Amino acid sequence: MSKPTGFLVRKASERGHANHGWLDTRHTFSFSDYHDPKWMQFSALRVINEDFIAPKRGFGSHPHRDMEILTYVLQGSVEHQDSMGNAYQIPAPEFQLMSAGTGIVHSEKNPDPQVLHLYQIWIRPERTGITPRYEQRRFESVPGKQLILSPDAAENSLKVYQDMRLYRWNLNAGSTERIELKKNRWYWLQIVKGRVTIDETLKLETSDAVGMKEQDLINVSAEADTEILLFDLPPE
């Protein structure tokens, strides 16, 4: 497979993998017992885990601090409880954002009789000691681009304490999207589902990803109905 200069390809099959019976998980970056010095983080992105959680199972109460934690539910629902007193269910296709800040304890469980499928994404905040907070939101699926995260909660997006933005793109099969980038920014493109070709050379499919530096334009051609997440990040 050829790829344009400045692209860092992360194939789904090459991610870290752990199967705990109740949890089948894939790690884009080093996490838990999976360690690869080549894949520690990308800009402020510290964790992208794709989790499949068995019915009636989940993560018991555990602590976090100084991290922006985004959960994107793809199938099923998450039952969330935390030390701030929040107790909610997050059904697909909702997003949940939690600022762990000075410290929070929470649990995440699958209350349903079907497998729960989600992405959990950790973003390093711009500063430590943020007051913990919780948000969740459903963004209606529409063609084209939607802003999901931003530092100023623009366009009804979720507020994130970092100089970054997250966009969700829905592409119809056979369409091509011309995406303008900034050379002084880093970008991470994650394929949630579908199949694309970037700049006529780089082929990506469900759960593949690519990091991009010093790019000003990419052309993304969808070979099937496709959903992507595009992270606009500060350079390191």
C-alpha positions as CSV (number, residue, x, y, z in Angstrom):
1,M,0.0,0.0,0.0
2,S,1.4,3.4,-1.0
3,K,0.8,6.5,1.1
4,P,1.4,10.2,0.6
5,T,4.3,11.8,2.5
6,G,3.4,13.0,6.0
7,F,0.8,10.3,6.7
8,L,1.0,8.0,9.7
9,V,-1.2,5.0,9.0
10,R,-2.7,3.0,11.8
11,K,-4.4,-0.2,10.5
12,A,-7.1,-1.7,12.6
13,S,-5.5,-5.1,12.6
14,E,-2.2,-3.7,13.9
15,R,-3.6,-2.1,17.1
16,G,-3.0,-3.5,20.5
17,H,-5.6,-6.2,21.5
18,A,-6.8,-7.7,24.7
19,N,-9.7,-10.1,25.3
20,H,-10.8,-10.4,28.9
21,G,-13.9,-12.5,28.1
22,W,-16.4,-9.8,29.1
23,L,-14.3,-7.1,27.3
24,D,-12.8,-7.3,23.8
25,T,-10.8,-4.2,23.3
26,R,-8.4,-2.7,20.7
27,H,-5.9,0.0,21.6
28,T,-4.7,2.6,19.0
29,F,-2.1,3.9,21.5
30,S,-0.2,2.2,24.4
31,F,-2.7,1.4,27.2
32,S,-2.8,-0.9,30.2
33,D,-0.6,-4.0,29.4
34,Y,-0.1,-3.0,25.7
35,H,3.0,-0.9,25.2
36,D,4.5,0.2,22.0
37,P,7.0,3.2,22.1
38,K,6.0,4.1,18.5
39,W,2.4,4.5,19.5
40,M,2.2,6.5,22.8
41,Q,0.0,9.3,21.7
42,F,-0.7,11.8,18.9
43,S,-0.6,15.4,19.9
44,A,-3.2,15.7,22.7
45,L,-4.8,12.3,21.8
46,R,-3.7,9.9,24.5
47,V,-6.2,7.0,24.1
48,I,-8.5,5.7,21.4
49,N,-9.9,2.4,22.5
50,E,-12.5,0.5,20.6
51,D,-14.4,-1.7,23.2
52,F,-16.9,-4.5,22.9
53,I,-18.5,-5.1,26.3
54,A,-20.6,-8.2,27.1
55,P,-24.2,-8.0,28.2
56,K,-24.7,-7.0,31.9
57,R,-20.9,-6.5,32.4
58,G,-18.7,-3.4,32.5
59,F,-16.2,-1.3,34.4
60,G,-16.8,-1.0,38.1
61,S,-16.0,2.2,40.1
62,H,-12.6,3.5,39.2
63,P,-10.8,7.0,39.4
64,H,-9.6,9.4,36.8
65,R,-8.0,12.8,37.0
66,D,-6.7,15.5,34.6
67,M,-8.1,14.0,31.4
68,E,-10.9,14.9,29.0
69,I,-12.7,11.6,28.4
70,L,-15.0,11.2,25.4
71,T,-17.2,8.1,24.9
72,Y,-19.0,7.6,21.6
73,V,-21.6,4.8,21.8
74,L,-22.0,2.9,18.5
75,Q,-24.3,0.1,19.5
76,G,-26.2,-0.5,22.7
77,S,-26.1,1.9,25.7
78,V,-23.8,2.8,28.6
79,E,-25.0,3.0,32.2
80,H,-22.9,5.7,33.8
81,Q,-22.7,6.7,37.5
82,D,-20.1,9.0,39.1
83,S,-19.0,10.7,42.2
84,M,-20.6,14.0,41.1
85,G,-24.0,12.3,41.5
86,N,-24.7,11.8,37.8
87,A,-26.5,8.6,36.9
88,Y,-27.5,8.4,33.2
89,Q,-27.8,6.0,30.3
90,I,-26.0,7.0,27.1
91,P,-27.6,5.2,24.2
92,A,-26.2,4.9,20.7
93,P,-25.4,7.2,18.9
94,E,-24.8,9.7,21.7
95,F,-21.5,11.2,22.9
96,Q,-20.6,11.7,26.5
97,L,-17.8,14.0,27.6
98,M,-16.4,14.0,31.1
99,S,-13.7,16.3,32.5
100,A,-11.9,14.3,35.2
101,G,-10.0,17.4,36.4
102,T,-9.2,17.4,40.1
103,G,-10.5,13.8,40.4
104,I,-13.6,11.8,39.7
105,V,-14.8,8.2,40.4
106,H,-17.2,6.6,37.9
107,S,-18.5,3.3,36.6
108,E,-19.6,2.3,33.1
109,K,-21.7,-0.8,32.5
110,N,-23.7,-2.5,29.8
111,P,-27.3,-2.8,31.0
112,D,-28.6,-4.5,27.9
113,P,-28.8,-8.1,26.7
114,Q,-26.7,-7.2,23.6
115,V,-23.1,-6.4,23.2
116,L,-22.1,-2.8,23.8
117,H,-19.8,-1.3,21.2
118,L,-18.1,2.1,21.8
119,Y,-15.1,4.2,21.3
120,Q,-13.4,5.7,24.4
121,I,-11.1,8.6,23.7
122,W,-8.8,10.4,26.2
123,I,-7.6,13.9,25.4
124,R,-5.0,15.6,27.5
125,P,-6.4,18.9,28.8
126,E,-4.7,22.2,28.3
127,R,-4.2,22.6,32.0
128,T,-4.5,20.5,35.2
129,G,-6.8,21.1,38.1
130,I,-10.1,21.6,36.1
131,T,-13.3,21.3,38.1
132,P,-14.9,18.0,37.1
133,R,-17.9,18.1,34.9
134,Y,-20.2,15.9,32.8
135,E,-22.1,16.4,29.5
136,Q,-23.8,14.1,27.0
137,R,-25.4,14.9,23.7
138,R,-27.1,13.3,20.7
139,F,-26.1,14.8,17.3
140,E,-28.6,13.9,14.6
141,S,-27.0,12.1,11.7
142,V,-26.8,14.5,8.7
143,P,-24.8,14.4,5.5
144,G,-21.5,16.1,5.6
145,K,-19.6,17.7,8.5
146,Q,-20.7,18.2,12.1
147,L,-18.7,19.8,14.9
148,I,-18.8,17.6,18.0
149,L,-16.1,19.1,20.3
150,S,-14.6,22.5,20.5
151,P,-12.9,24.7,23.1
152,D,-15.7,27.3,22.9
153,A,-18.7,25.0,22.5
154,A,-19.3,26.5,19.1
155,E,-22.3,25.4,17.0
156,N,-23.8,23.6,20.0
157,S,-20.8,21.3,20.3
158,L,-19.5,19.8,23.5
159,K,-16.9,22.0,25.3
160,V,-13.4,20.5,25.6
161,Y,-10.5,22.0,27.6
162,Q,-8.0,21.7,24.8
163,D,-7.1,23.6,21.7
164,M,-8.7,21.0,19.4
165,R,-11.9,20.3,17.5
166,L,-13.6,17.1,16.6
167,Y,-15.7,16.8,13.5
168,R,-17.9,13.9,12.4
169,W,-18.3,13.4,8.7
170,N,-21.0,11.3,7.0
171,L,-20.1,10.5,3.3
172,N,-22.3,8.8,0.8
173,A,-20.9,6.0,-1.3
174,G,-19.4,7.4,-4.5
175,S,-18.9,10.9,-3.1
176,T,-15.6,12.8,-2.7
177,E,-15.1,15.3,0.1
178,R,-12.4,18.0,-0.3
179,I,-11.1,18.7,3.2
180,E,-9.0,21.8,3.8
181,L,-6.4,21.5,6.5
182,K,-3.9,23.9,8.1
183,K,-0.2,23.1,7.8
184,N,0.5,24.2,11.4
185,R,-2.0,21.7,12.8
186,W,-2.0,18.0,13.3
187,Y,-5.0,15.8,12.3
188,W,-6.2,12.3,13.1
189,L,-8.7,10.7,10.8
190,Q,-10.6,7.7,12.3
191,I,-12.8,5.5,10.1
192,V,-15.8,4.6,12.3
193,K,-17.4,2.6,9.5
194,G,-17.1,2.3,5.7
195,R,-14.3,2.5,3.2
196,V,-12.4,5.4,1.7
197,T,-9.5,6.3,-0.5
198,I,-7.5,9.4,0.4
199,D,-5.7,11.3,-2.4
200,E,-6.3,8.4,-4.8
201,T,-3.6,6.3,-3.1
202,L,-4.3,5.6,0.6
203,K,-7.1,3.0,1.2
204,L,-8.7,2.9,4.7
205,E,-11.7,0.9,6.0
206,T,-13.6,0.4,9.2
207,S,-11.5,1.1,12.3
208,D,-8.4,2.1,10.3
209,A,-6.9,5.6,11.0
210,V,-4.3,8.0,9.8
211,G,-2.4,10.8,11.4
212,M,-1.5,13.8,9.3
213,K,1.1,16.6,9.7
214,E,1.9,19.5,7.4
215,Q,-1.0,18.9,5.1
216,D,-3.2,21.6,3.7
217,L,-5.7,19.6,1.7
218,I,-6.9,16.0,1.3
219,N,-9.5,14.5,-1.0
220,V,-11.5,11.7,0.7
221,S,-13.4,9.4,-1.7
222,A,-16.0,7.1,-0.1
223,E,-16.3,3.7,-1.7
224,A,-19.2,2.8,0.7
225,D,-21.4,4.8,3.0
226,T,-18.8,6.0,5.5
227,E,-18.6,7.8,8.9
228,I,-15.3,9.4,9.9
229,L,-14.1,11.3,12.9
230,L,-11.6,14.1,12.2
231,F,-9.5,15.5,15.1
232,D,-8.0,18.9,14.5
233,L,-5.1,19.1,17.0
234,P,-2.3,21.3,18.2
235,P,1.2,20.4,17.0
236,E,3.6,18.9,19.5
